[in-house]
Amino acid sequence: MDPETEAKVQAIIELCEDGDPEACAFLGKEFYFGWNIGQDLDRALRYLTTAAESGDAISQFLVGFMHWSGRGTEQDEDKALTWFLLAAEQEVPEAMYNVAKILLHKDRENNLKEARNWLVRSANAGYDTARDMLGDLDDDDLDDY
């Protein structure tokens, strides 16, 4: 990393460590994707979690994805669901879809109605994959709707 970029990154790290959630969200994404600095999933999780705890919806989604996929942390479906729900409640369409997927995986029979509601919200927000999943649900599953 060139000295100028390194100085900028250090300044943003200091802002984050001083409690600036926007700086943490920015840093978390940089470390997660490795855009302008080397990818570092441990640091990504740390900074994204700080931003997520402050209410940043995209950070909540990414922390959920990290826990769901086991990318940069232990795979934990319950933690993933918690973070995805927070992001879904802030209208992140892919988070809504992932909430539905986890609910169906955990207990399809008991969670079908709630999962379908999240899929409808996601599809209505323009997430085509949710629309496809709705179409794939068995007609038997939809008898109650």
C-alpha positions in Angstrom: 0.0 0.0 0.0 1.4 3.4 -1.0 2.1 5.8 1.9 -0.8 8.2 0.9 -3.3 5.4 1.0 -1.9 4.0 4.2 -2.2 7.4 5.9 -5.8 7.7 4.7 -6.6 4.2 6.0 -5.0 5.0 9.3 -7.1 8.2 9.7 -10.3 6.3 9.0 -9.2 3.6 11.5 -8.8 6.3 14.1 -12.2 7.7 13.3 -13.7 4.2 13.7 -12.0 3.6 16.9 -13.3 6.9 18.2 -16.8 5.6 17.5 -17.7 6.8 14.1 -20.0 4.2 12.6 -19.7 5.5 9.1 -16.0 5.1 9.2 -16.4 1.6 10.5 -18.9 0.7 7.8 -16.5 2.1 5.2 -13.5 0.2 6.6 -15.4 -3.0 7.0 -16.4 -3.0 3.4 -12.9 -2.2 2.3 -11.5 -5.1 4.3 -14.3 -7.4 3.3 -14.0 -6.9 -0.4 -10.3 -5.9 -0.5 -11.1 -3.0 -2.8 -8.4 -0.5 -2.0 -6.5 -2.5 0.7 -5.8 -6.1 1.2 -8.7 -8.3 2.1 -8.8 -9.1 5.8 -11.9 -10.8 7.0 -11.1 -10.6 10.7 -10.9 -6.9 10.5 -13.9 -6.7 8.2 -16.0 -8.6 10.7 -14.8 -6.4 13.6 -15.5 -3.1 11.8 -18.7 -4.2 10.1 -20.0 -5.4 13.5 -19.3 -2.0 15.0 -21.2 -0.3 12.2 -24.0 -2.9 12.3 -24.5 -2.4 16.0 -24.9 1.3 15.3 -27.7 0.5 12.8 -26.0 0.5 9.4 -28.2 -1.8 7.3 -25.6 -2.9 4.8 -23.2 -3.7 7.6 -25.9 -5.7 9.3 -26.5 -7.6 6.0 -22.8 -8.3 5.5 -22.3 -9.5 9.1 -25.3 -11.7 8.7 -23.8 -13.1 5.5 -20.4 -13.7 7.1 -22.1 -15.7 9.9 -24.3 -17.6 7.4 -21.5 -18.5 5.1 -18.8 -19.0 7.6 -16.7 -16.5 5.7 -14.3 -14.9 8.2 -16.0 -16.4 11.2 -17.7 -19.6 12.4 -20.8 -20.5 10.6 -23.8 -19.7 12.8 -27.3 -19.7 11.3 -28.9 -18.1 14.4 -26.5 -15.1 14.4 -27.0 -14.8 10.7 -30.8 -14.7 11.1 -30.5 -12.0 13.8 -28.4 -9.8 11.6 -30.4 -10.5 8.5 -33.6 -9.6 10.4 -32.2 -6.2 11.4 -31.2 -5.5 7.8 -34.5 -6.8 6.5 -36.4 -4.5 8.8 -34.5 -1.6 7.2 -35.8 -2.8 3.8 -32.7 -4.5 2.4 -34.3 -6.8 -0.1 -31.6 -9.5 -0.1 -31.7 -9.6 3.7 -35.5 -10.2 3.5 -34.8 -13.1 1.1 -32.1 -14.6 3.3 -34.4 -14.4 6.4 -37.0 -16.4 4.4 -34.4 -19.0 3.4 -33.2 -19.5 6.9 -36.7 -19.7 8.3 -37.6 -22.4 5.7 -34.4 -24.3 6.5 -34.9 -24.2 10.3 -38.5 -25.3 10.3 -40.4 -25.1 7.0 -43.7 -26.2 8.4 -43.9 -23.7 11.2 -42.1 -20.8 9.5 -43.8 -21.0 6.1 -46.1 -18.1 6.5 -43.5 -15.8 7.9 -41.0 -16.9 5.3 -43.5 -16.3 2.5 -44.2 -12.8 3.9 -40.5 -11.9 3.8 -40.3 -13.3 0.2 -43.2 -11.2 -0.9 -41.6 -8.1 0.7 -38.3 -8.9 -1.0 -39.9 -9.5 -4.4 -42.0 -6.3 -4.1 -38.7 -4.5 -3.4 -37.4 -5.7 -6.8 -35.3 -8.8 -5.7 -36.1 -11.2 -8.6 -34.5 -14.2 -6.8 -37.2 -13.9 -4.1 -39.9 -13.7 -6.8 -38.4 -16.9 -8.3 -38.4 -18.6 -4.9 -42.1 -17.7 -4.3 -42.9 -19.4 -7.6 -41.0 -22.5 -6.6 -42.9 -23.0 -3.4 -45.2 -26.0 -3.7 -48.9 -25.3 -4.2 -49.5 -27.4 -1.1 -47.4 -25.0 0.9 -49.7 -22.1 -0.3 -53.0 -23.6 0.7 -53.2 -21.5 3.8 -52.7 -18.2 2.0 
